Amino acid sequence: MTGLDELYREVILDHYRNPRRQGKLQGDPIHAEGSNPSCGDEFFLDLFVEDNVVTDAAMRGLGCSISQASGSMMMDMIVGKSVEELRELIQKFKVMMSISEGDSPIDEDRPGSVLGDLEALQGVRKFPVRIKCADLAWATLSEALDQTTS
């Protein structure tokens, strides 16, 4: 295992062991649920959106380290962003994971890419069956954002 692989592994384990914004929002948040029937992973997301900007968010979930770490990494990035910015972020994540076509969100020549800790999940691409695990939180976020336009 290379030093970078080890660092990425540690980032994933940190997010899995210490998930960010874990819990449930009180009141009447936008709520979305996602599941991966092939492995049993589940992800639950609550959002408050005011003036098209996510003002608060909370997650809960059950499943493998990849699905839960991906959700935690996502939670670190979404509060304070507009719905449009989040849709762009979802697209960048999907391109990084080779789920969607587009320009790479990762600038190899510049540290501190747009995706931050999420880059740790790039190695999951080597295991196509695990890509759905990494995408679970993002698909759930997309479903929640769809509720902001209805």
N, C-alpha and C positions, 0 to 999 in steps of 0.2 A: 504494500500500500504506500503510495507517495505521500509526501507531507501535505499536499493540497487535499488529497482524498481524506486523510486523517482529520484535517481541519474541517472539511465539509461534514464528515461523520459526526464530529463533536458539535457542530452547529445544529445538525438535525436532532441529535440526542438532547441537547439543551432545550430546544423548543418542545420536544416530546415530553421531557420530564418537568418542564416549567412553562406550560402553555400561557401565552399572553391573552389578556382580556377574557379569561375563562369565567363563565357564569351565565346568568340570564338577566336581561334588562327588565326592569319593572315598568309598568304602564302598558302602553299599547304600541310596541315596536313593530316594524316590519319583521316577519318571521319566515324563514325558509329552512327546509330540511332536505338533506341529500343522503343517499345511501349507495353503496356499491354492493349489489346482491352477490357478486361473485366471491367476495371475501368477508362480507358482513360489516365493513366499515360504515359508520354513521357520522353525520356532521349536522349540527343545528346552529343556526345563525340568527341573531337579533340585531336589527339596525334602527337607529333613529336618523331620519333624513329631514333636514330643514333647509329650505331655499336651495334644493338640489345638491346639498353637501351633507356627507355623513358626519353627524355630530357625536355619535356614540355607537359602540358595537360590543357585542359579547358573543362568545362561542361555547359550545359544548360538543363533545363527541366521544365516540368509542371506536377503537380500531388500531391499526398498525402504526408504527412510529412515523412512517412516511405520510400517511393521511393526516395525522394529528399535528405533526411538525409543520406540514405545508399550511394547515389552517392557522396555526399560531404565527407563522411568518407573515401570512396574509393579514392577520389582525394588526400586526405592527405597522402596516402600511395604509390602512384604509380610512381611519378617522381623520377628518379635515380635508378629504379629497372630494371633489365633485363626482357626480354620477358619470359624467363623460370621462373624467380622468381615470375612474375605476374601470370603465369599459376598455379604455386603452391599456391599462395595466393587465387586465384579464387577457387581452389579445397578446401582449408581450410575453406573458407567462406561457400561453399556449404555443407560441412560436418557439420559445426556449425549449419546451418539452416536446417539440416536433408534432404537436397536435394540430397545428394550423400553419398556413403559409404566411410569410411576411418577412420583413427584415429583422435580423437578429437584434434583440434588445441589449446585447452584451457587447461592449466595446472592449476588445481584448487588449488594446493599447492604453486604456485608461482605467485606473482603479476606481472602485466605487460606482458600479453600474447602477442603472435605474432599478434593478431588481434586488440589490443588496443581498441579504441572507438567502433569498430564494435561489441564488445561483448554486447553493449547496445541493439543490435537487437535480442538477443537470445529470448527475450520474445515474439517476433513475431511468433515463432514456435507454440505458443498456439492457434494461429489463422491462420490455414492453407491457407485460402484465401488471407491473407496478405503476405505470403512468396514470392509470385510472385512480389509484390511491392518491397520488400527488394532486390530481385535478379535482378531487371531490369537493374540497372547500371552495375552489374557484367556480365550479359549476353551480354550487349553492349560492355563492355571492351573485352570480349572474341572474339566477332565479329571483333573488331578493331585489336586485336592481330593476328587474322587469316589473315588479310590483309598484315601483315609484312612478311609473308612467300610466298605470291603470287607474 
